[in-house]
Amino acid sequence: MPSITTRRAVHAAERRAEIQARILTAVETLLAGGERFTDLGVQRIIEEAGIANSTFYMHFRDKTEVLLRLTEKLKTTSYGKVTGWEPESADPFQTMVEILHDVIRMYREQAHLLRAVLEVAAYDEAVRDFWNDELERHLVLGRRFLETAQRDGTTSADVRIDTAVRVFVHGGIQAIAHHIATGDPADDAAVAREIAEIQWFGAFRRPSRRDQ
């Protein structure tokens, strides 16, 4: 039978998790409702969460820490989808299109979080580092794919791998973010295909200059 001390520890952990969940939900609800993260004060957050000011600071250092916790799922989901691509699969181009469409769909579902991260990364070092770390994982993956393509002779030796990868990773996420912010969801599949064609024919299957 659990001791009183053990039961108290379990209860405290459950209470801590419950309060943190309320804070996270409150911030996400406010962002999804259209509020800019920069304008969102702690007072507004605690009102939405139904907690005291002191309770907030018992669980989070500041509102930026809340945002970082919320956006962890952006990192996990996006990278997980991209790692599912196999350059040597039966139809790698079509698979790339489908994965990019899934990424766009995921970011659209989490558009309020993506908007907040990009907004805050412009002035907050912690969020900027968080976002750069996410992009770096995609850069490493892209380099590996392109190095394999060059080694196998399926793309030109003229491709400058580091430059090409920076262009299609950074350019791709900017195009996706802009489309989600201003574009029609009905065009998601077309945008995914256009990005895939630029990446595929511009880097992964680029002809040699000697063949042009």
MOWO-V321926 format. One record per residue. BURIAL is + if it has 24 or more other C-alpha atoms within 12 Angstrom, else -. Layout:
# MOWO-V321926
BURIAL
BURIAL
This chain:
# MOWO-V321926
-
-
-
-
-
-
-
-
-
-
-
-
-
-
-
-
-
-
+
+
+
+
+
+
-
+
+
+
+
+
+
-
-
-
-
+
+
+
-
+
-
+
-
+
+
+
-
+
+
-
+
-
-
-
+
+
-
-
+
+
-
+
+
+
+
+
+
+
+
+
+
+
-
+
+
-
-
+
+
-
+
+
+
-
+
-
+
-
-
-
-
-
+
-
+
+
+
+
+
+
+
+
+
+
+
+
+
+
-
+
+
+
+
+
+
+
+
+
+
+
+
-
-
-
-
-
+
-
-
+
+
-
-
+
+
-
+
+
+
-
+
+
+
-
+
+
+
-
+
+
-
-
-
+
+
+
+
+
+
-
+
+
-
+
+
+
+
+
+
+
-
+
+
-
+
+
+
-
+
+
+
-
-
-
-
-
-
+
+
-
+
+
+
+
+
+
+
+
+
+
-
+
+
+
+
+
-
-
-
-
-
-
